[in-house]
C-alpha cells in the first residue's frame, strides 16, 4: 500500500469530521481499516496506526490551520529530533501550545504558510 500524502489525509480527516458512523478495524499490527458513513455513502480507507491517531486528534484539519495561522500572523518555533520515529518535529506556536508531526507534514505546513504570506502581501 502506498503512503498517503498529507493532502489525502486532510480529505480523510474532513470525511471523518462529517461522518455519522465510524468503524475502525485493525487489519495488521500497523494497518487499520477506517470506514466512514455520512448517512448516504460508505467510504473506506486503509491507514497506518499513526495516520489514524492524527485523524482522530483532528491534526490535519484543525491543528494545521492553527499552526498556519500562527506562522502567517506571528511566529512558530520548530525543533526536529530525527531520533524520534513517528513525531520528530515539535512545533510551538505563540501561545505556547505544542504540536507534533513528521517532516512531510512540516514541509506541507511551511508551503501553506509561504503561500498564505504571499497572498497576504499582494
Biopython code that builds the backbone (N, CA, C, O; Angstrom):
import numpy as np
from Bio.PDB.StructureBuilder import StructureBuilder

atoms = [
    (1, "UNK", "N", (0.828, -1.178, 0.000)),
    (1, "UNK", "CA", (0.000, 0.000, 0.000)),
    (1, "UNK", "C", (0.876, 1.247, 0.000)),
    (1, "UNK", "O", (1.762, 1.366, 0.846)),
    (2, "UNK", "N", (0.654, 2.183, -0.929)),
    (2, "UNK", "CA", (1.458, 3.402, -0.950)),
    (2, "UNK", "C", (1.110, 4.310, 0.230)),
    (2, "UNK", "O", (-0.018, 4.311, 0.724)),
    (3, "UNK", "N", (2.098, 5.075, 0.665)),
    (3, "UNK", "CA", (1.899, 6.019, 1.762)),
    (3, "UNK", "C", (1.003, 7.155, 1.291)),
    (3, "UNK", "O", (1.171, 7.673, 0.188)),
    (4, "UNK", "N", (0.061, 7.534, 2.125)),
    (4, "UNK", "CA", (-0.855, 8.617, 1.776)),
    (4, "UNK", "C", (-0.169, 9.972, 1.905)),
    (4, "UNK", "O", (0.628, 10.192, 2.818)),
    (5, "UNK", "N", (-0.483, 10.868, 0.992)),
    (5, "UNK", "CA", (0.040, 12.232, 1.049)),
    (5, "UNK", "C", (-0.741, 13.032, 2.088)),
    (5, "UNK", "O", (-1.852, 12.656, 2.461)),
    (6, "UNK", "N", (-0.163, 14.123, 2.547)),
    (6, "UNK", "CA", (-0.825, 14.967, 3.535)),
    (6, "UNK", "C", (-2.170, 15.462, 3.004)),
    (6, "UNK", "O", (-3.149, 15.512, 3.748)),
    (7, "UNK", "N", (-2.223, 15.826, 1.731)),
    (7, "UNK", "CA", (-3.474, 16.309, 1.143)),
    (7, "UNK", "C", (-4.582, 15.251, 1.245)),
    (7, "UNK", "O", (-5.738, 15.578, 1.513)),
    (8, "UNK", "N", (-4.215, 13.982, 1.030)),
    (8, "UNK", "CA", (-5.190, 12.890, 1.129)),
    (8, "UNK", "C", (-5.647, 12.707, 2.577)),
    (8, "UNK", "O", (-6.822, 12.442, 2.832)),
    (9, "UNK", "N", (-4.722, 12.847, 3.517)),
    (9, "UNK", "CA", (-5.070, 12.706, 4.923)),
    (9, "UNK", "C", (-5.964, 13.852, 5.388)),
    (9, "UNK", "O", (-6.807, 13.661, 6.264)),
    (10, "UNK", "N", (-5.789, 15.037, 4.814)),
    (10, "UNK", "CA", (-6.673, 16.161, 5.123)),
    (10, "UNK", "C", (-8.096, 15.830, 4.678)),
    (10, "UNK", "O", (-9.050, 16.080, 5.415)),
    (11, "UNK", "N", (-8.241, 15.273, 3.488)),
    (11, "UNK", "CA", (-9.563, 14.891, 2.998)),
    (11, "UNK", "C", (-10.194, 13.811, 3.879)),
    (11, "UNK", "O", (-11.385, 13.877, 4.184)),
    (12, "UNK", "N", (-9.406, 12.826, 4.285)),
    (12, "UNK", "CA", (-9.918, 11.766, 5.155)),
    (12, "UNK", "C", (-10.341, 12.357, 6.492)),
    (12, "UNK", "O", (-11.387, 11.989, 7.026)),
    (13, "UNK", "N", (-9.536, 13.277, 7.044)),
    (13, "UNK", "CA", (-9.876, 13.934, 8.305)),
    (13, "UNK", "C", (-11.181, 14.711, 8.167)),
    (13, "UNK", "O", (-12.001, 14.717, 9.085)),
    (14, "UNK", "N", (-11.375, 15.364, 7.026)),
    (14, "UNK", "CA", (-12.609, 16.105, 6.771)),
    (14, "UNK", "C", (-13.802, 15.143, 6.682)),
    (14, "UNK", "O", (-14.860, 15.423, 7.244)),
    (15, "UNK", "N", (-13.640, 14.011, 5.979)),
    (15, "UNK", "CA", (-14.701, 12.989, 5.919)),
    (15, "UNK", "C", (-15.027, 12.488, 7.324)),
    (15, "UNK", "O", (-16.195, 12.321, 7.678)),
    (16, "UNK", "N", (-13.990, 12.251, 8.116)),
    (16, "UNK", "CA", (-14.162, 11.760, 9.484)),
    (16, "UNK", "C", (-15.020, 12.737, 10.291)),
    (16, "UNK", "O", (-15.923, 12.325, 11.019)),
    (17, "UNK", "N", (-14.728, 14.028, 10.156)),
    (17, "UNK", "CA", (-15.470, 15.043, 10.915)),
    (17, "UNK", "C", (-16.943, 15.094, 10.529)),
    (17, "UNK", "O", (-17.779, 15.475, 11.348)),
    (18, "UNK", "N", (-17.277, 14.715, 9.291)),
    (18, "UNK", "CA", (-18.659, 14.750, 8.840)),
    (18, "UNK", "C", (-19.378, 13.421, 8.922)),
    (18, "UNK", "O", (-20.548, 13.328, 8.549)),
    (19, "UNK", "N", (-18.703, 12.393, 9.402)),
    (19, "UNK", "CA", (-19.293, 11.041, 9.427)),
    (19, "UNK", "C", (-20.343, 10.915, 10.533)),
    (19, "UNK", "O", (-20.211, 11.483, 11.617)),
    (20, "UNK", "N", (-21.378, 10.157, 10.220)),
    (20, "UNK", "CA", (-22.394, 9.842, 11.229)),
    (20, "UNK", "C", (-22.102, 8.503, 11.908)),
    (20, "UNK", "O", (-22.629, 8.210, 12.981)),
    (21, "UNK", "N", (-21.253, 7.698, 11.266)),
    (21, "UNK", "CA", (-20.842, 6.424, 11.851)),
    (21, "UNK", "C", (-19.404, 6.151, 11.449)),
    (21, "UNK", "O", (-19.023, 6.343, 10.294)),
    (22, "UNK", "N", (-18.610, 5.703, 12.410)),
    (22, "UNK", "CA", (-17.197, 5.396, 12.177)),
    (22, "UNK", "C", (-16.933, 3.982, 12.668)),
    (22, "UNK", "O", (-17.310, 3.619, 13.782)),
    (23, "UNK", "N", (-16.269, 3.173, 11.811)),
    (23, "UNK", "CA", (-15.871, 1.833, 12.209)),
    (23, "UNK", "C", (-14.372, 1.697, 11.960)),
    (23, "UNK", "O", (-13.880, 2.006, 10.875)),
    (24, "UNK", "N", (-13.655, 1.231, 12.982)),
    (24, "UNK", "CA", (-12.209, 1.029, 12.870)),
    (24, "UNK", "C", (-11.930, -0.451, 13.085)),
    (24, "UNK", "O", (-12.288, -1.024, 14.114)),
    (25, "UNK", "N", (-11.276, -1.065, 12.085)),
    (25, "UNK", "CA", (-10.925, -2.477, 12.158)),
    (25, "UNK", "C", (-9.418, -2.598, 12.026)),
    (25, "UNK", "O", (-8.834, -2.121, 11.053)),
    (26, "UNK", "N", (-8.790, -3.232, 13.000)),
    (26, "UNK", "CA", (-7.347, -3.423, 12.949)),
    (26, "UNK", "C", (-7.038, -4.584, 12.014)),
    (26, "UNK", "O", (-7.370, -5.734, 12.304)),
    (27, "UNK", "N", (-6.399, -4.274, 10.892)),
    (27, "UNK", "CA", (-6.105, -5.278, 9.869)),
    (27, "UNK", "C", (-4.802, -6.017, 10.165)),
    (27, "UNK", "O", (-4.742, -7.244, 10.085)),
    (28, "UNK", "N", (-3.764, -5.262, 10.506)),
    (28, "UNK", "CA", (-2.464, -5.846, 10.873)),
    (28, "UNK", "C", (-1.957, -5.064, 12.080)),
    (28, "UNK", "O", (-2.670, -4.226, 12.633)),
    (29, "UNK", "N", (-0.733, -5.343, 12.476)),
    (29, "UNK", "CA", (-0.185, -4.640, 13.638)),
    (29, "UNK", "C", (-0.006, -3.145, 13.378)),
    (29, "UNK", "O", (0.019, -2.356, 14.323)),
    (30, "UNK", "N", (0.119, -2.743, 12.105)),
    (30, "UNK", "CA", (0.316, -1.328, 11.812)),
    (30, "UNK", "C", (-0.719, -0.738, 10.857)),
    (30, "UNK", "O", (-0.661, 0.456, 10.562)),
    (31, "UNK", "N", (-1.651, -1.529, 10.374)),
    (31, "UNK", "CA", (-2.653, -1.044, 9.416)),
    (31, "UNK", "C", (-4.055, -1.179, 9.997)),
    (31, "UNK", "O", (-4.375, -2.150, 10.683)),
    (32, "UNK", "N", (-4.878, -0.182, 9.705)),
    (32, "UNK", "CA", (-6.270, -0.225, 10.136)),
    (32, "UNK", "C", (-7.175, 0.117, 8.955)),
    (32, "UNK", "O", (-6.793, 0.853, 8.045)),
    (33, "UNK", "N", (-8.371, -0.432, 8.995)),
    (33, "UNK", "CA", (-9.398, -0.096, 8.022)),
    (33, "UNK", "C", (-10.332, 0.888, 8.708)),
    (33, "UNK", "O", (-10.924, 0.577, 9.741)),
    (34, "UNK", "N", (-10.460, 2.072, 8.130)),
    (34, "UNK", "CA", (-11.339, 3.112, 8.650)),
    (34, "UNK", "C", (-12.529, 3.233, 7.711)),
    (34, "UNK", "O", (-12.373, 3.575, 6.539)),
    (35, "UNK", "N", (-13.716, 2.950, 8.230)),
    (35, "UNK", "CA", (-14.942, 3.058, 7.443)),
    (35, "UNK", "C", (-15.731, 4.246, 7.965)),
    (35, "UNK", "O", (-16.014, 4.346, 9.159)),
    (36, "UNK", "N", (-16.082, 5.147, 7.050)),
    (36, "UNK", "CA", (-16.809, 6.357, 7.411)),
    (36, "UNK", "C", (-18.123, 6.392, 6.648)),
    (36, "UNK", "O", (-18.145, 6.276, 5.423)),
    (37, "UNK", "N", (-19.207, 6.550, 7.373)),
    (37, "UNK", "CA", (-20.534, 6.609, 6.766)),
    (37, "UNK", "C", (-21.112, 7.988, 7.040)),
    (37, "UNK", "O", (-21.136, 8.439, 8.186)),
    (38, "UNK", "N", (-21.578, 8.660, 5.992)),
    (38, "UNK", "CA", (-22.095, 10.024, 6.142)),
    (38, "UNK", "C", (-23.619, 10.100, 6.051)),
    (38, "UNK", "O", (-24.169, 11.192, 5.912)),
    (39, "UNK", "N", (-24.304, 8.968, 6.127)),
    (39, "UNK", "CA", (-25.749, 8.944, 6.000)),
    (39, "UNK", "C", (-26.214, 8.495, 4.630)),
    (39, "UNK", "O", (-27.362, 8.084, 4.461)),
    (40, "UNK", "N", (-25.313, 8.574, 3.637)),
    (40, "UNK", "CA", (-25.635, 8.145, 2.271)),
    (40, "UNK", "C", (-24.605, 7.160, 1.739)),
    (40, "UNK", "O", (-24.956, 6.117, 1.188)),
    (41, "UNK", "N", (-23.327, 7.501, 1.910)),
    (41, "UNK", "CA", (-22.248, 6.709, 1.316)),
    (41, "UNK", "C", (-21.313, 6.174, 2.396)),
    (41, "UNK", "O", (-21.142, 6.781, 3.453)),
    (42, "UNK", "N", (-20.717, 5.031, 2.106)),
    (42, "UNK", "CA", (-19.699, 4.442, 2.967)),
    (42, "UNK", "C", (-18.358, 4.588, 2.262)),
    (42, "UNK", "O", (-18.188, 4.121, 1.136)),
    (43, "UNK", "N", (-17.407, 5.236, 2.924)),
    (43, "UNK", "CA", (-16.049, 5.400, 2.392)),
    (43, "UNK", "C", (-15.110, 4.554, 3.240)),
    (43, "UNK", "O", (-15.219, 4.533, 4.466)),
    (44, "UNK", "N", (-14.185, 3.854, 2.582)),
    (44, "UNK", "CA", (-13.224, 3.001, 3.282)),
    (44, "UNK", "C", (-11.814, 3.484, 2.995)),
    (44, "UNK", "O", (-11.480, 3.829, 1.862)),
    (45, "UNK", "N", (-10.989, 3.504, 4.038)),
    (45, "UNK", "CA", (-9.604, 3.939, 3.916)),
    (45, "UNK", "C", (-8.724, 2.990, 4.712)),
    (45, "UNK", "O", (-9.083, 2.572, 5.813)),
    (46, "UNK", "N", (-7.571, 2.654, 4.149)),
    (46, "UNK", "CA", (-6.570, 1.885, 4.880)),
    (46, "UNK", "C", (-5.491, 2.866, 5.321)),
    (46, "UNK", "O", (-4.865, 3.537, 4.501)),
    (47, "UNK", "N", (-5.289, 2.936, 6.632)),
    (47, "UNK", "CA", (-4.347, 3.889, 7.224)),
    (47, "UNK", "C", (-3.340, 3.171, 8.099)),
    (47, "UNK", "O", (-3.588, 2.067, 8.583)),
    (48, "UNK", "N", (-2.198, 3.816, 8.295)),
    (48, "UNK", "CA", (-1.289, 3.334, 9.327)),
    (48, "UNK", "C", (-1.884, 3.741, 10.675)),
    (48, "UNK", "O", (-2.730, 4.633, 10.737)),
    (49, "UNK", "N", (-1.449, 3.096, 11.739)),
    (49, "UNK", "CA", (-1.954, 3.462, 13.063)),
    (49, "UNK", "C", (-1.607, 4.912, 13.385)),
    (49, "UNK", "O", (-2.405, 5.609, 14.012)),
    (50, "UNK", "N", (-0.440, 5.371, 12.971)),
    (50, "UNK", "CA", (-0.042, 6.747, 13.215)),
    (50, "UNK", "C", (-0.989, 7.719, 12.517)),
    (50, "UNK", "O", (-1.444, 8.690, 13.120)),
    (51, "UNK", "N", (-1.286, 7.453, 11.238)),
    (51, "UNK", "CA", (-2.192, 8.328, 10.497)),
    (51, "UNK", "C", (-3.586, 8.333, 11.124)),
    (51, "UNK", "O", (-4.235, 9.378, 11.182)),
    (52, "UNK", "N", (-4.047, 7.175, 11.592)),
    (52, "UNK", "CA", (-5.341, 7.100, 12.260)),
    (52, "UNK", "C", (-5.340, 7.979, 13.513)),
    (52, "UNK", "O", (-6.293, 8.719, 13.754)),
    (53, "UNK", "N", (-4.284, 7.897, 14.298)),
    (53, "UNK", "CA", (-4.186, 8.723, 15.505)),
    (53, "UNK", "C", (-4.262, 10.204, 15.148)),
    (53, "UNK", "O", (-4.942, 10.974, 15.826)),
    (54, "UNK", "N", (-3.572, 10.602, 14.092)),
    (54, "UNK", "CA", (-3.582, 12.007, 13.687)),
    (54, "UNK", "C", (-4.968, 12.433, 13.202)),
    (54, "UNK", "O", (-5.389, 13.560, 13.463)),
    (55, "UNK", "N", (-5.674, 11.560, 12.508)),
    (55, "UNK", "CA", (-7.044, 11.873, 12.076)),
    (55, "UNK", "C", (-7.954, 11.995, 13.298)),
    (55, "UNK", "O", (-8.725, 12.949, 13.397)),
    (56, "UNK", "N", (-7.873, 11.049, 14.219)),
    (56, "UNK", "CA", (-8.717, 11.086, 15.407)),
    (56, "UNK", "C", (-8.441, 12.325, 16.262)),
    (56, "UNK", "O", (-9.349, 12.849, 16.908)),
    (57, "UNK", "N", (-7.206, 12.789, 16.267)),
    (57, "UNK", "CA", (-6.838, 14.010, 17.007)),
    (57, "UNK", "C", (-7.237, 15.269, 16.256)),
    (57, "UNK", "O", (-7.141, 16.367, 16.804)),
    (58, "UNK", "N", (-7.681, 15.133, 15.018)),
    (58, "UNK", "CA", (-8.076, 16.253, 14.164)),
    (58, "UNK", "C", (-6.877, 17.122, 13.783)),
    (58, "UNK", "O", (-7.010, 18.331, 13.593)),
    (59, "UNK", "N", (-5.701, 16.487, 13.673)),
    (59, "UNK", "CA", (-4.492, 17.226, 13.316)),
    (59, "UNK", "C", (-4.592, 17.843, 11.931)),
    (59, "UNK", "O", (-4.247, 19.010, 11.749)),
    (60, "UNK", "N", (-5.059, 17.081, 10.957)),
    (60, "UNK", "CA", (-4.992, 17.524, 9.569)),
    (60, "UNK", "C", (-5.949, 18.668, 9.252)),
    (60, "UNK", "O", (-5.683, 19.452, 8.341)),
    (61, "UNK", "N", (-7.036, 18.779, 9.971)),
    (61, "UNK", "CA", (-7.979, 19.860, 9.697)),
    (61, "UNK", "C", (-7.771, 21.016, 10.674)),
    (61, "UNK", "O", (-7.547, 22.150, 10.250)),
    (62, "UNK", "N", (-7.840, 20.743, 11.958)),
    (62, "UNK", "CA", (-7.812, 21.820, 12.940)),
    (62, "UNK", "C", (-6.400, 22.271, 13.300)),
    (62, "UNK", "O", (-6.104, 23.465, 13.256)),
    (63, "UNK", "N", (-5.529, 21.335, 13.654)),
    (63, "UNK", "CA", (-4.199, 21.706, 14.128)),
    (63, "UNK", "C", (-3.361, 22.377, 13.049)),
    (63, "UNK", "O", (-2.669, 23.357, 13.325)),
    (64, "UNK", "N", (-3.414, 21.863, 11.828)),
    (64, "UNK", "CA", (-2.652, 22.501, 10.748)),
    (64, "UNK", "C", (-3.132, 23.938, 10.542)),
    (64, "UNK", "O", (-2.318, 24.833, 10.312)),
    (65, "UNK", "N", (-4.435, 24.165, 10.622)),
    (65, "UNK", "CA", (-4.958, 25.539, 10.488)),
    (65, "UNK", "C", (-4.411, 26.436, 11.588)),
    (65, "UNK", "O", (-4.028, 27.575, 11.319)),
    (66, "UNK", "N", (-4.366, 25.941, 12.831)),
    (66, "UNK", "CA", (-3.824, 26.721, 13.941)),
    (66, "UNK", "C", (-2.351, 27.052, 13.723)),
    (66, "UNK", "O", (-1.921, 28.183, 13.952)),
    (67, "UNK", "N", (-1.585, 26.063, 13.283)),
    (67, "UNK", "CA", (-0.151, 26.268, 13.056)),
    (67, "UNK", "C", (0.069, 27.269, 11.923)),
    (67, "UNK", "O", (0.894, 28.174, 12.047)),
    (68, "UNK", "N", (-0.663, 27.109, 10.824)),
    (68, "UNK", "CA", (-0.520, 28.016, 9.682)),
    (68, "UNK", "C", (-0.894, 29.433, 10.086)),
    (68, "UNK", "O", (-0.194, 30.380, 9.729)),
    (69, "UNK", "N", (-1.982, 29.592, 10.821)),
    (69, "UNK", "CA", (-2.392, 30.924, 11.277)),
    (69, "UNK", "C", (-1.287, 31.582, 12.097)),
    (69, "UNK", "O", (-0.975, 32.756, 11.901)),
    (70, "UNK", "N", (-0.698, 30.818, 13.017)),
    (70, "UNK", "CA", (0.401, 31.351, 13.825)),
    (70, "UNK", "C", (1.610, 31.680, 12.970)),
    (70, "UNK", "O", (2.284, 32.685, 13.200)),
    (71, "UNK", "N", (1.887, 30.837, 11.985)),
    (71, "UNK", "CA", (3.036, 31.068, 11.116)),
    (71, "UNK", "C", (2.870, 32.280, 10.216)),
    (71, "UNK", "O", (3.852, 32.944, 9.884)),
    (72, "UNK", "N", (1.642, 32.576, 9.818)),
    (72, "UNK", "CA", (1.374, 33.721, 8.943)),
    (72, "UNK", "C", (1.265, 35.014, 9.757)),
    (72, "UNK", "O", (1.812, 36.047, 9.370)),
    (73, "UNK", "N", (0.564, 34.947, 10.868)),
    (73, "UNK", "CA", (0.271, 36.151, 11.651)),
    (73, "UNK", "C", (1.240, 36.392, 12.795)),
    (73, "UNK", "O", (1.195, 37.444, 13.433)),
    (74, "UNK", "N", (2.094, 35.457, 13.058)),
    (74, "UNK", "CA", (3.003, 35.597, 14.187)),
    (74, "UNK", "C", (4.280, 34.814, 13.967)),
    (74, "UNK", "O", (5.015, 35.034, 13.005)),
    (75, "UNK", "N", (4.522, 33.892, 14.889)),
    (75, "UNK", "CA", (5.780, 33.154, 14.856)),
    (75, "UNK", "C", (5.541, 31.722, 15.334)),
    (75, "UNK", "O", (4.740, 31.481, 16.237)),
    (76, "UNK", "N", (6.250, 30.777, 14.714)),
    (76, "UNK", "CA", (6.280, 29.406, 15.205)),
    (76, "UNK", "C", (7.736, 29.019, 15.442)),
    (76, "UNK", "O", (8.636, 29.474, 14.737)),
    (77, "UNK", "N", (7.945, 28.184, 16.430)),
    (77, "UNK", "CA", (9.270, 27.663, 16.745)),
    (77, "UNK", "C", (9.267, 26.174, 16.409)),
    (77, "UNK", "O", (8.391, 25.438, 16.862)),
    (78, "UNK", "N", (10.241, 25.730, 15.618)),
    (78, "UNK", "CA", (10.288, 24.341, 15.160)),
    (78, "UNK", "C", (11.567, 23.684, 15.663)),
    (78, "UNK", "O", (12.665, 24.216, 15.502)),
    (79, "UNK", "N", (11.398, 22.518, 16.274)),
    (79, "UNK", "CA", (12.534, 21.702, 16.709)),
    (79, "UNK", "C", (12.379, 20.326, 16.074)),
    (79, "UNK", "O", (11.287, 19.759, 16.048)),
    (80, "UNK", "N", (13.488, 19.797, 15.562)),
    (80, "UNK", "CA", (13.469, 18.492, 14.905)),
    (80, "UNK", "C", (14.442, 17.562, 15.616)),
    (80, "UNK", "O", (15.606, 17.902, 15.824)),
    (81, "UNK", "N", (13.953, 16.394, 15.982)),
    (81, "UNK", "CA", (14.785, 15.354, 16.585)),
    (81, "UNK", "C", (14.603, 14.099, 15.747)),
    (81, "UNK", "O", (13.649, 13.350, 15.957)),
    (82, "UNK", "N", (15.497, 13.861, 14.807)),
    (82, "UNK", "CA", (15.353, 12.754, 13.862)),
    (82, "UNK", "C", (15.457, 11.381, 14.521)),
    (82, "UNK", "O", (15.203, 10.369, 13.868)),
    (83, "UNK", "N", (15.821, 11.329, 15.791)),
    (83, "UNK", "CA", (15.863, 10.055, 16.506)),
    (83, "UNK", "C", (14.462, 9.565, 16.870)),
    (83, "UNK", "O", (14.271, 8.385, 17.165)),
    (84, "UNK", "N", (13.487, 10.470, 16.850)),
    (84, "UNK", "CA", (12.114, 10.107, 17.162)),
    (84, "UNK", "C", (11.445, 9.668, 15.867)),
    (84, "UNK", "O", (11.405, 10.429, 14.900)),
    (85, "UNK", "N", (10.919, 8.442, 15.841)),
    (85, "UNK", "CA", (10.454, 7.854, 14.590)),
    (85, "UNK", "C", (9.193, 8.501, 14.010)),
    (85, "UNK", "O", (9.218, 8.969, 12.872)),
    (86, "UNK", "N", (8.116, 8.538, 14.752)),
    (86, "UNK", "CA", (6.838, 8.951, 14.173)),
    (86, "UNK", "C", (6.530, 10.441, 14.306)),
    (86, "UNK", "O", (5.779, 10.986, 13.497)),
    (87, "UNK", "N", (7.087, 11.097, 15.297)),
    (87, "UNK", "CA", (6.787, 12.511, 15.554)),
    (87, "UNK", "C", (8.083, 13.291, 15.816)),
    (87, "UNK", "O", (8.268, 13.824, 16.910)),
    (88, "UNK", "N", (8.972, 13.363, 14.833)),
    (88, "UNK", "CA", (10.268, 14.001, 15.072)),
    (88, "UNK", "C", (10.223, 15.528, 15.144)),
    (88, "UNK", "O", (11.208, 16.152, 15.540)),
    (89, "UNK", "N", (9.104, 16.134, 14.771)),
    (89, "UNK", "CA", (9.006, 17.590, 14.711)),
    (89, "UNK", "C", (8.115, 18.092, 15.841)),
    (89, "UNK", "O", (7.002, 17.608, 16.046)),
    (90, "UNK", "N", (8.636, 19.074, 16.566)),
    (90, "UNK", "CA", (7.836, 19.762, 17.586)),
    (90, "UNK", "C", (7.655, 21.199, 17.118)),
    (90, "UNK", "O", (8.634, 21.905, 16.878)),
    (91, "UNK", "N", (6.411, 21.630, 16.990)),
    (91, "UNK", "CA", (6.105, 22.997, 16.578)),
    (91, "UNK", "C", (5.435, 23.687, 17.757)),
    (91, "UNK", "O", (4.422, 23.213, 18.272)),
    (92, "UNK", "N", (6.009, 24.810, 18.178)),
    (92, "UNK", "CA", (5.436, 25.596, 19.257)),
    (92, "UNK", "C", (4.910, 26.895, 18.664)),
    (92, "UNK", "O", (5.644, 27.616, 17.988)),
    (93, "UNK", "N", (3.635, 27.195, 18.917)),
    (93, "UNK", "CA", (3.032, 28.427, 18.429)),
    (93, "UNK", "C", (3.143, 29.490, 19.514)),
    (93, "UNK", "O", (3.586, 29.209, 20.627)),
    (94, "UNK", "N", (2.738, 30.707, 19.182)),
    (94, "UNK", "CA", (2.954, 31.852, 20.077)),
    (94, "UNK", "C", (2.344, 31.695, 21.465)),
    (94, "UNK", "O", (2.905, 32.188, 22.443)),
    (95, "UNK", "N", (1.203, 31.018, 21.564)),
    (95, "UNK", "CA", (0.577, 30.876, 22.887)),
    (95, "UNK", "C", (1.214, 29.758, 23.709)),
    (95, "UNK", "O", (0.765, 29.465, 24.817)),
    (96, "UNK", "N", (2.268, 29.129, 23.164)),
    (96, "UNK", "CA", (2.992, 28.088, 23.875)),
    (96, "UNK", "C", (2.506, 26.676, 23.604)),
    (96, "UNK", "O", (3.127, 25.713, 24.055)),
    (97, "UNK", "N", (1.397, 26.535, 22.867)),
    (97, "UNK", "CA", (0.883, 25.203, 22.562)),
    (97, "UNK", "C", (1.857, 24.479, 21.635)),
    (97, "UNK", "O", (2.405, 25.076, 20.708)),
    (98, "UNK", "N", (2.065, 23.205, 21.889)),
    (98, "UNK", "CA", (2.994, 22.393, 21.105)),
    (98, "UNK", "C", (2.222, 21.376, 20.261)),
    (98, "UNK", "O", (1.257, 20.761, 20.716)),
    (99, "UNK", "N", (2.674, 21.224, 19.034)),
    (99, "UNK", "CA", (2.123, 20.231, 18.115)),
    (99, "UNK", "C", (3.272, 19.335, 17.673)),
    (99, "UNK", "O", (4.420, 19.774, 17.603)),
    (100, "UNK", "N", (2.956, 18.079, 17.377)),
    (100, "UNK", "CA", (3.976, 17.124, 16.958)),
    (100, "UNK", "C", (3.559, 16.523, 15.617)),
    (100, "UNK", "O", (2.396, 16.174, 15.415)),
    (101, "UNK", "N", (4.525, 16.408, 14.706)),
    (101, "UNK", "CA", (4.236, 15.867, 13.384)),
    (101, "UNK", "C", (5.503, 15.278, 12.786)),
    (101, "UNK", "O", (6.532, 15.194, 13.456)),
    (102, "UNK", "N", (5.426, 14.869, 11.521)),
    (102, "UNK", "CA", (6.618, 14.348, 10.847)),
    (102, "UNK", "C", (7.136, 15.379, 9.844)),
    (102, "UNK", "O", (6.550, 16.451, 9.696)),
    (103, "UNK", "N", (8.220, 15.060, 9.164)),
    (103, "UNK", "CA", (8.853, 16.014, 8.255)),
    (103, "UNK", "C", (7.990, 16.329, 7.036)),
    (103, "UNK", "O", (7.977, 17.467, 6.567)),
    (104, "UNK", "N", (7.274, 15.340, 6.521)),
    (104, "UNK", "CA", (6.394, 15.580, 5.377)),
    (104, "UNK", "C", (5.296, 16.582, 5.753)),
    (104, "UNK", "O", (4.981, 17.492, 4.986)),
    (105, "UNK", "N", (4.729, 16.399, 6.931)),
    (105, "UNK", "CA", (3.695, 17.327, 7.401)),
    (105, "UNK", "C", (4.268, 18.716, 7.632)),
    (105, "UNK", "O", (3.625, 19.718, 7.320)),
    (106, "UNK", "N", (5.481, 18.775, 8.180)),
    (106, "UNK", "CA", (6.134, 20.073, 8.380)),
    (106, "UNK", "C", (6.347, 20.785, 7.049)),
    (106, "UNK", "O", (6.076, 21.981, 6.940)),
    (107, "UNK", "N", (6.825, 20.074, 6.043)),
    (107, "UNK", "CA", (7.028, 20.689, 4.726)),
    (107, "UNK", "C", (5.713, 21.193, 4.141)),
    (107, "UNK", "O", (5.669, 22.268, 3.542)),
    (108, "UNK", "N", (4.656, 20.430, 4.311)),
    (108, "UNK", "CA", (3.334, 20.857, 3.852)),
    (108, "UNK", "C", (2.932, 22.161, 4.564)),
    (108, "UNK", "O", (2.453, 23.101, 3.929)),
    (109, "UNK", "N", (3.130, 22.203, 5.867)),
    (109, "UNK", "CA", (2.802, 23.396, 6.661)),
    (109, "UNK", "C", (3.615, 24.592, 6.190)),
    (109, "UNK", "O", (3.064, 25.678, 6.005)),
    (110, "UNK", "N", (4.919, 24.409, 5.992)),
    (110, "UNK", "CA", (5.765, 25.504, 5.505)),
    (110, "UNK", "C", (5.269, 26.028, 4.150)),
    (110, "UNK", "O", (5.230, 27.238, 3.925)),
    (111, "UNK", "N", (4.895, 25.122, 3.260)),
    (111, "UNK", "CA", (4.394, 25.543, 1.941)),
    (111, "UNK", "C", (3.110, 26.358, 2.056)),
    (111, "UNK", "O", (2.942, 27.357, 1.358)),
    (112, "UNK", "N", (2.212, 25.938, 2.927)),
    (112, "UNK", "CA", (0.959, 26.673, 3.116)),
    (112, "UNK", "C", (1.231, 28.039, 3.744)),
    (112, "UNK", "O", (0.632, 29.035, 3.338)),
    (113, "UNK", "N", (2.120, 28.093, 4.721)),
    (113, "UNK", "CA", (2.466, 29.383, 5.344)),
    (113, "UNK", "C", (3.040, 30.325, 4.297)),
    (113, "UNK", "O", (2.638, 31.486, 4.220)),
    (114, "UNK", "N", (3.969, 29.838, 3.497)),
    (114, "UNK", "CA", (4.586, 30.670, 2.459)),
    (114, "UNK", "C", (3.532, 31.168, 1.464)),
    (114, "UNK", "O", (3.532, 32.339, 1.085)),
    (115, "UNK", "N", (2.653, 30.284, 1.053)),
    (115, "UNK", "CA", (1.586, 30.657, 0.116)),
    (115, "UNK", "C", (0.691, 31.739, 0.733)),
    (115, "UNK", "O", (0.380, 32.739, 0.084)),
    (116, "UNK", "N", (0.284, 31.532, 1.981)),
    (116, "UNK", "CA", (-0.598, 32.496, 2.650)),
    (116, "UNK", "C", (0.084, 33.854, 2.840)),
    (116, "UNK", "O", (-0.556, 34.898, 2.711)),
    (117, "UNK", "N", (1.375, 33.836, 3.145)),
    (117, "UNK", "CA", (2.108, 35.109, 3.268)),
    (117, "UNK", "C", (2.162, 35.847, 1.933)),
    (117, "UNK", "O", (2.010, 37.068, 1.888)),
    (118, "UNK", "N", (2.378, 35.105, 0.847)),
    (118, "UNK", "CA", (2.389, 35.730, -0.471)),
    (118, "UNK", "C", (1.032, 36.302, -0.840)),
    (118, "UNK", "O", (0.954, 37.389, -1.413)),
    (119, "UNK", "N", (-0.038, 35.585, -0.519)),
    (119, "UNK", "CA", (-1.393, 36.074, -0.807)),
    (119, "UNK", "C", (-1.671, 37.338, 0.027)),
    (119, "UNK", "O", (-2.254, 38.306, -0.461)),
    (120, "UNK", "N", (-1.247, 37.301, 1.273)),
    (120, "UNK", "CA", (-1.466, 38.423, 2.190)),
    (120, "UNK", "C", (-0.755, 39.689, 1.720)),
    (120, "UNK", "O", (-1.257, 40.796, 1.914)),
    (121, "UNK", "N", (0.422, 39.522, 1.098)),
    (121, "UNK", "CA", (1.237, 40.664, 0.674)),
    (121, "UNK", "C", (0.905, 41.172, -0.711)),
    (121, "UNK", "O", (1.504, 42.151, -1.155)),
    (122, "UNK", "N", (-0.030, 40.544, -1.416)),
    (122, "UNK", "CA", (-0.377, 41.019, -2.756)),
    (122, "UNK", "C", (-1.657, 41.789, -2.754)),
    (122, "UNK", "O", (-2.095, 42.261, -3.803)),
]
sb = StructureBuilder()
sb.init_structure("model")
sb.init_model(0)
sb.init_chain("A")
sb.init_seg("    ")
for serial, (resi, resn, name, xyz) in enumerate(atoms, 1):
    if name == "N":
        sb.init_residue(resn, " ", resi, " ")
    sb.init_atom(name, np.array(xyz, "f"), 0.0, 1.0, " ", f" {name:<3s}", serial, name[0])
structure = sb.get_structure()
